[in-house]
Amino acid sequence: MECDEEATPVCDVCVLSLDAASLICVASYLDARELLAFGLTSRLIGWSQGDGDGGDEGGDLSIAEETALQHVKSMTEEESTQLPYEGGQSFLELFHELLMLRSALRFGQLIGTDLVHSDDYGASVRQDDPLIWCAALCSDHAMRAGRHYCQFVVGGNPTHVQVGLMRPIRGWDTREDVQGFNPLFDWQWDLQLEWSLDRRADDGAGVDCLFLSCAGGAAMIATSKFNGDSSHFFLDGFGRRPAERRGVESRIGMCLDLDEGELSICTVDDESSTASSFEVDDSVHLRGVYCWAVFFRGVDCNLKIMRGNKDDEIFRPLKAVEGDEC
């Protein structure tokens, strides 16, 4: 018996024929990059319908900006402190920052030869040249306000490993004139300054990079302002260094408080399983925009980064010192 059931008709609908509320509903399923592309398809979607100053109420915003604003309004209280709205910033930009804040950390920028990701997502890196310093930056995850937590997992030989934070510097991973990279090398300061000035605080205050050495002995902190003004100091009582536990994975936690301009470093002792925290020297002030980063050389080392949380075991000493606010 033949089936005489009629086929479902195909209906072509032009999205531009939808009303504004329906367009916003459709656009709400897009991420920031897709939303930007959607806004480029039509003036109706991507262009402001007024003077372009919608403010916090969203008046006179394009469909794309209005959709981004709805996402921004859904931020938690903690996210709002990390991503304050700044004048001149589009809601699409803020929405993109929000998505990056909610996503797992990854090393999106690799600078130097023979430096590769060791996982599909990009949260781990390794290097195959023992002579050239290389760097891996979380440049897509910029931090400009509030508190941020991360954990570095160092495996293998950490003798020439530095972990910490620095100004995001765009475009260095595509430069053919840069084979190696170390933000503490003075001959690279002029080049780095070219890319980092717009990421500083308005008054230019704050160091441009801060790194903890994972080598043996005392824990050394190195800072630089990319202008020859660098310093080194040591953290007393930091415990056994990762290099003394070669072949064993070591975890280092960092809590960056940009409201106070401070960085706390936490570790877990392998023998006692006791977590300890250390405040970086008060003379080191952190202001402006930063991203997590590592730089290292050596063939027997693997580095992984994870987004941290104030409730993680490694950060428990901070809660003991500061209460549940941390």
C-alpha positions as CSV (number, residue, x, y, z in Angstrom):
1,M,0.0,0.0,0.0
2,E,1.4,3.3,-1.0
3,C,1.6,6.0,1.6
4,D,-0.3,9.0,0.6
5,E,0.8,11.1,3.5
6,E,1.8,14.5,2.4
7,A,5.3,15.7,3.1
8,T,5.7,18.5,5.6
9,P,6.0,21.7,3.6
10,V,9.3,23.7,3.9
11,C,8.8,27.2,4.9
12,D,11.6,29.8,4.4
13,V,11.4,32.6,7.0
14,C,13.5,35.8,6.7
15,V,14.8,36.5,10.2
16,L,14.6,40.2,9.5
17,S,10.8,39.9,9.3
18,L,10.6,39.1,13.0
19,D,9.8,41.8,15.5
20,A,12.5,43.1,17.9
21,A,11.4,40.9,20.8
22,S,11.6,37.8,18.6
23,L,15.0,38.8,17.3
24,I,16.3,39.2,20.8
25,C,15.0,35.8,21.6
26,V,16.8,34.3,18.6
27,A,20.0,36.2,19.4
28,S,20.0,35.1,23.0
29,Y,21.2,31.6,21.9
30,L,24.4,33.1,20.4
31,D,27.7,33.7,22.1
32,A,29.5,37.0,21.8
33,R,31.4,36.3,18.6
34,E,28.3,34.8,16.9
35,L,26.3,37.8,18.2
36,L,28.8,40.2,16.6
37,A,28.6,38.3,13.3
38,F,24.8,38.4,13.6
39,G,24.9,42.2,14.1
40,L,26.9,42.6,10.9
41,T,24.2,41.0,8.8
42,S,21.8,44.0,8.9
43,R,21.5,47.6,10.2
44,L,18.3,46.5,12.0
45,I,20.3,44.0,14.1
46,G,23.7,45.7,14.4
47,W,23.1,49.4,14.3
48,S,21.9,51.6,17.2
49,Q,18.4,53.0,16.7
50,G,19.3,56.3,18.5
51,D,22.3,58.3,19.6
52,G,24.1,55.1,20.6
53,D,24.2,56.0,24.3
54,G,21.9,53.3,25.8
55,G,23.4,53.4,29.3
56,D,22.5,50.8,31.8
57,E,18.8,50.9,30.7
58,G,19.6,49.7,27.2
59,G,17.7,52.5,25.4
60,D,18.6,53.1,21.8
61,L,20.7,50.0,21.6
62,S,21.0,47.7,18.6
63,I,19.4,44.3,18.7
64,A,22.8,42.7,19.2
65,E,23.8,45.1,22.0
66,E,20.4,44.8,23.7
67,T,20.8,41.0,23.7
68,A,24.3,41.3,25.1
69,L,22.9,43.6,27.8
70,Q,20.4,41.0,28.9
71,H,23.2,38.5,29.4
72,V,25.2,41.1,31.3
73,K,22.3,41.8,33.6
74,S,22.3,38.1,34.6
75,M,25.7,38.3,36.2
76,T,26.1,37.2,39.8
77,E,27.3,39.7,42.5
78,E,30.8,38.2,42.3
79,E,30.9,38.5,38.5
80,S,29.7,42.1,38.7
81,T,32.7,43.0,40.9
82,Q,35.1,41.3,38.5
83,L,33.6,43.0,35.4
84,P,32.5,46.5,36.3
85,Y,30.9,48.5,33.4
86,E,33.3,51.1,32.1
87,G,32.3,54.1,30.0
88,G,32.9,53.6,26.3
89,Q,32.8,49.9,26.6
90,S,30.1,48.1,24.5
91,F,27.9,45.5,26.0
92,L,29.1,43.0,23.4
93,E,32.6,43.5,24.8
94,L,31.4,43.0,28.3
95,F,29.4,39.9,27.3
96,H,32.5,38.4,25.7
97,E,34.5,39.1,29.0
98,L,31.7,37.4,30.9
99,L,31.8,34.3,28.7
100,M,35.6,34.1,29.2
101,L,35.2,34.5,33.0
102,R,32.8,31.6,33.1
103,S,34.9,29.3,30.9
104,A,37.9,27.2,31.9
105,L,41.3,28.8,31.7
106,R,43.4,28.0,28.7
107,F,46.7,29.1,27.3
108,G,45.5,30.9,24.2
109,Q,48.8,32.5,23.3
110,L,52.0,30.5,22.9
111,I,55.2,32.5,22.4
112,G,58.4,30.8,21.4
113,T,59.6,27.9,19.3
114,D,58.8,24.3,20.1
115,L,56.1,25.2,22.6
116,V,52.9,23.2,22.1
117,H,49.6,22.4,23.9
118,S,49.6,18.9,25.5
119,D,45.8,18.6,25.6
120,D,43.0,19.3,23.1
121,Y,41.6,22.3,25.0
122,G,44.8,24.2,25.6
123,A,45.1,24.2,29.4
124,S,48.4,22.3,29.4
125,V,51.7,23.1,27.6
126,R,55.1,21.5,27.1
127,Q,58.3,22.6,25.4
128,D,60.9,20.6,23.5
129,D,63.9,23.0,23.5
130,P,66.0,23.1,26.7
131,L,67.8,26.3,25.7
132,I,65.0,28.7,24.6
133,W,62.7,30.5,27.1
134,C,59.0,30.4,26.0
135,A,55.8,31.7,27.5
136,A,52.2,30.6,27.6
137,L,49.6,33.3,28.3
138,C,45.9,33.2,29.1
139,S,45.4,36.4,27.1
140,D,41.7,35.7,26.4
141,H,41.0,35.7,30.1
142,A,41.9,39.3,31.1
143,M,41.5,40.4,34.7
144,R,40.8,44.0,35.6
145,A,38.8,44.1,38.9
146,G,37.7,41.9,41.7
147,R,39.2,38.6,42.9
148,H,40.5,35.8,40.7
149,Y,41.7,32.4,41.6
150,C,43.8,29.9,39.7
151,Q,45.9,26.8,40.2
152,F,49.1,25.9,38.4
153,V,50.0,22.2,38.2
154,V,53.8,21.7,37.6
155,G,54.9,18.2,36.5
156,G,58.3,16.8,35.7
157,N,61.4,19.0,36.2
158,P,60.4,22.5,37.3
159,T,63.9,23.9,37.6
160,H,63.4,26.5,35.0
161,V,59.7,27.3,35.5
162,Q,58.1,30.6,36.5
163,V,54.4,31.0,37.1
164,G,52.4,34.2,37.7
165,L,50.8,37.0,35.8
166,M,51.6,39.8,33.4
167,R,49.9,42.3,31.1
168,P,48.2,40.8,28.1
169,I,50.3,41.4,25.0
170,R,48.5,40.7,21.7
171,G,50.1,39.5,18.5
172,W,53.3,38.1,19.9
173,D,52.5,34.6,19.0
174,T,52.4,35.5,15.3
175,R,55.7,37.5,15.3
176,E,58.4,35.9,13.2
177,D,61.2,37.9,14.9
178,V,60.5,36.4,18.3
179,Q,61.9,32.9,18.8
180,G,62.1,33.0,22.6
181,F,60.3,35.0,25.3
182,N,61.0,35.9,28.9
183,P,59.2,39.0,30.3
184,L,62.1,39.6,32.7
185,F,64.7,40.0,29.9
186,D,65.6,43.7,29.7
187,W,66.2,43.5,25.9
188,Q,62.5,42.7,25.4
189,W,61.0,45.5,27.6
190,D,60.7,48.0,24.8
191,L,58.8,45.6,22.6
192,Q,56.6,44.5,25.4
193,L,55.9,48.1,26.4
194,E,54.5,48.7,22.9
195,W,51.8,46.1,23.6
196,S,51.1,46.7,27.3
197,L,50.6,50.5,27.7
198,D,46.9,50.3,27.1
199,R,46.5,47.6,29.8
200,R,48.0,49.7,32.6
201,A,46.1,51.7,35.1
202,D,45.3,55.3,34.2
203,D,48.1,56.6,36.4
204,G,50.6,54.0,35.1
205,A,50.9,52.5,38.6
206,G,51.4,48.8,39.2
207,V,54.1,46.3,38.1
208,D,53.7,44.9,34.6
209,C,54.6,41.3,35.5
210,L,55.1,39.2,38.6
211,F,56.4,35.6,38.6
212,L,57.2,33.0,41.2
213,S,60.2,30.8,40.6
214,C,59.6,27.1,41.0
215,A,63.4,26.3,41.3
216,G,64.9,24.8,44.4
217,G,65.7,26.8,47.5
218,A,63.9,29.9,48.7
219,A,60.7,31.0,46.8
220,M,61.8,34.0,44.7
221,I,59.4,36.6,43.3
222,A,60.5,38.7,40.3
223,T,58.7,41.8,39.2
224,S,59.2,44.2,36.3
225,K,57.6,47.4,34.9
226,F,59.1,46.8,31.4
227,N,61.2,49.9,31.8
228,G,64.2,48.7,33.7
229,D,62.5,49.0,37.1
230,S,62.7,45.4,38.3
231,S,63.1,43.7,41.7
232,H,63.5,40.3,43.3
233,F,62.6,39.2,46.8
234,F,62.0,36.0,48.7
235,L,59.0,34.6,50.6
236,D,60.1,33.4,54.0
237,G,58.9,30.0,55.2
238,F,57.4,29.0,51.9
239,G,58.3,25.4,52.5
240,R,59.9,22.8,50.2
241,R,60.2,23.9,46.6
242,P,58.7,21.9,43.7
243,A,62.3,21.4,42.3
244,E,63.0,19.4,45.4
245,R,60.2,17.0,44.5
246,R,61.2,16.3,41.0
247,G,58.9,13.8,39.2
248,V,56.0,14.7,41.5
249,E,53.2,17.0,40.5
250,S,53.1,20.2,42.5
251,R,50.2,22.6,42.9
252,I,50.5,26.3,43.3
253,G,47.4,28.4,44.0
254,M,47.2,32.2,43.4
255,C,44.6,34.6,44.5
256,L,44.7,38.0,42.7
257,D,42.8,40.8,44.5
258,L,42.7,43.8,42.1
259,D,40.6,45.8,44.4
260,E,43.4,45.8,47.0
261,G,46.2,45.4,44.5
262,E,47.5,42.2,46.2
263,L,48.5,38.7,45.3
264,S,48.4,35.7,47.7
265,I,50.2,32.5,46.9
266,C,49.2,29.1,48.3
267,T,50.8,25.7,48.3
268,V,50.1,22.2,49.8
269,D,53.0,20.4,51.5
270,D,53.2,16.9,50.2
271,E,54.4,15.3,53.5
272,S,51.8,16.9,55.9
273,S,49.1,17.7,53.3
274,T,48.9,21.1,55.0
275,A,48.0,24.1,52.9
276,S,49.9,27.4,53.5
277,S,49.5,30.9,52.1
278,F,51.9,33.8,51.7
279,E,51.3,37.4,50.9
280,V,53.5,39.0,48.2
281,D,55.4,42.0,49.6
282,D,53.3,45.1,50.3
283,S,55.7,47.2,48.1
284,V,54.4,45.3,45.0
285,H,51.2,46.9,43.9
286,L,49.0,45.3,41.2
287,R,46.8,47.7,39.1
288,G,45.4,47.6,35.6
289,V,44.8,44.6,33.5
290,Y,46.5,41.2,33.9
291,C,46.4,37.6,32.7
292,W,47.8,34.4,34.1
293,A,51.0,33.3,32.5
294,V,53.9,30.9,32.7
295,F,57.3,31.0,31.1
296,F,59.9,28.2,31.2
297,R,62.5,26.1,29.3
298,G,63.3,22.5,29.4
299,V,62.2,19.2,27.8
300,D,61.1,17.4,30.9
301,C,58.3,19.6,32.1
302,N,54.5,19.9,31.7
303,L,52.4,22.8,32.9
304,K,48.7,22.9,33.5
305,I,46.4,25.7,34.6
306,M,43.0,25.5,36.2
307,R,40.5,28.1,37.3
308,G,40.4,28.2,41.0
309,N,37.6,28.8,43.6
310,K,37.7,30.3,47.0
311,D,36.4,27.0,48.4
312,D,39.2,24.9,47.0
313,E,41.3,23.1,49.6
314,I,44.5,24.9,48.6
315,F,42.9,28.3,49.4
316,R,41.7,27.3,52.8
317,P,44.4,29.2,54.6
318,L,43.1,32.5,53.0
319,K,39.7,31.8,54.5
320,A,41.2,31.2,57.9
321,V,43.0,34.5,57.8
322,E,40.3,36.7,56.2
323,G,37.1,34.8,57.1
324,D,34.5,33.7,54.7
325,E,34.8,36.9,52.7
326,C,37.8,35.4,50.7
